[in-house]
Amino acid sequence: MNNKKSVIAVAAVLVLGVALGIAILRTDKARPAGEEHGHGHTESATHADAEHHGQQAADKHEHETGHGDQEHHEDTDKSAVPAKGPHGGKLFVQDGFGLELTIFETGVDPEFRVYLFRDGKPAAPNQAQVSVTLERLGRAPQVFSFAPLQDFLKGSATVEEPHSFKAVIQALAGTQTYEFKFEQVEGRVQMTDEQLQRNGVELGDAGPARIRNSLQLLGEVKLNQDRSVFVTPRLVGMVESVRANAGDTVRRGQVLAVISSQALADQRSELLAAQKRLGLARTTYEREKKLWEEKVSAEQDYLSARQLYQEAEITAASARQKLVSLGAGATESTQGLTRYEVRAPIDGVITDKKISVGEALKEDATIFQVADLSTVWVELIVPAKDVGRIKVGDQARIKAAALEGEASAKVSYVGALIGEQSRNATARLVLGNAKGQWRPGLPVSVDLTADEVAVPVAVATDAVQTLGKGPVVFGRYGQQFEARPLELGRSDGRFTEVVKGLAAGERYAVKNSFLIKAELGKAGASHDH
């Protein structure tokens, strides 16, 4: 009898144990992911970025070593830190209704995704209407609506960087309304006005600016071919003397060399003979004219004398013109008919000399080059892709490594042809050279202002820092700075156009902004996506 009672007691204990085990298992299975033993928990201090943004563990990319979720999106209200859901997002639960909010960015621009739960189990995305309102520093509130997609609700817009904001989530499930709030901080550091002054950080306002659209080109100083002359003797002769050398500054009409030329002597002799014949013909004409007027001689004699006189004039003029074309007169001096003086055609500097005493010259030999160096050319090498950006009259600044300072000039010529081999075009500047320091052959760099454009929003180029994978400036809001990722446009070295990321009138750190970046690094408040 006693044995029978013992068996019954043992069986009852076993049944009770099995029942309790089943109840415990059901309780664990019904608890939403991210809750352990009924308690919410903060996100793991070493979780990957994919976990934070709702990506499965297989897709995650690691954060910086030792970087926790609270470093990326630090929750300021520690008592209200939401639990982490099964998709790596923030999980909110109230009265059996669950909602997980993630920022998903694998292969797409960052977007909100919402997953629904009912009594700890996944629910269809059409079981609730959801909206999220974000409040950012210096920005108007942004409202996101959601539409069902697959097993989640997708946000209506891109979640712009930085992911630093106060968020209010509102959900309507059936007739019940739910509201959840949280705040996360990213890329933000606090600095007082005293700290700014001590560190030399200066502030400015983003706003309109005029940005020069410039080209950086290489060039070379060359002679101004419009003010450069090649000197030739224009007749055959022997060099008797040379009175100028390369590098000499000469004046127009100055004697450069003396040549003895038999050809010149022949031309002068021809002129002298023509002048003698002209004198005789003039005398005969005047006599015959007087006799004809006095009715002493016949008109025919008068007309014949006039014809001979006119022919003599033509012959003498022709002989004289030949000498003028050679740059010589009837006689150069008392030293003879063969003497020919080569003279400088313009004021300038002798840049080339190819003549020696005793040398026999041909009439087309180049014996001197005289150039006016008060202006020079700067020839530019222009890539084919940039030819359309240059036009005559564009302003340029010229610098040379061998010279101090710079000079300005304007484009005077843009080539119409592209080199077959170089695939470059040629442009030309006319540069003033009153002091003579811009010597032909000198290589130069040219900053060419193709045009100047007005942009609605620009920041100082020195204010732009690199944080993560892109450029940022640090906006000033109260006592706090926040890194604002930017999409940049044109820049001229002084100002850079802001296409996206900062509005006109926003305050930002202009000078010594790198110190704020350093403080951000010390605080661990930055995050590299």
Buried (B, 14 or more C-beta within 10 A) or exposed (E): EEEEEEEEEEEEEEEEEEEEEEEEEEEEEEBBBBBEEEEBEBBEEEBBBBBBBBBEEEBBEEBEEEBBBBBBBBBEEEEEBBBBBBBBBBBBBEEEBBBBBBBBBBEEEBBBBBBBBBEBEBBEBEBBBBBBBBEBBBBEEBEBEBEBEEEBBBBEEEBBBBBBBBBBBBBEBEEEEBEBBBBBBBBBBEBEEEBBEEBEBBBBEBBEBEBBBBBEBEBBBBBBEEBBBEBBBBBBBBBBEBEBEEEBBBEEEBEBBBBBBEBBBEBBEBBBEBBEBBEEBBEBBEBBBEBBEEEEBEEEBBEBBBEBBEEBBEBBEEBBEBBEEBBBEEBBEEEEBBBBBBBBBBBBBBBBBEBEEEBEBEEEBEBBBBBBBBBBBBBBBBEEEBBEBBEEEBBBBBEBEEBEEBBEBEBBBBBEEBEEEEEBBBBBBBBEBEEEBBEBEBEBBBBBBBEEBEBEBBBBEBBBBEBBEEBBBBBBBEEBBBBBBBEBBBBBEEBBBBBEBBBEEBBBBBBBBBBBBEBBEEBBBBBEB
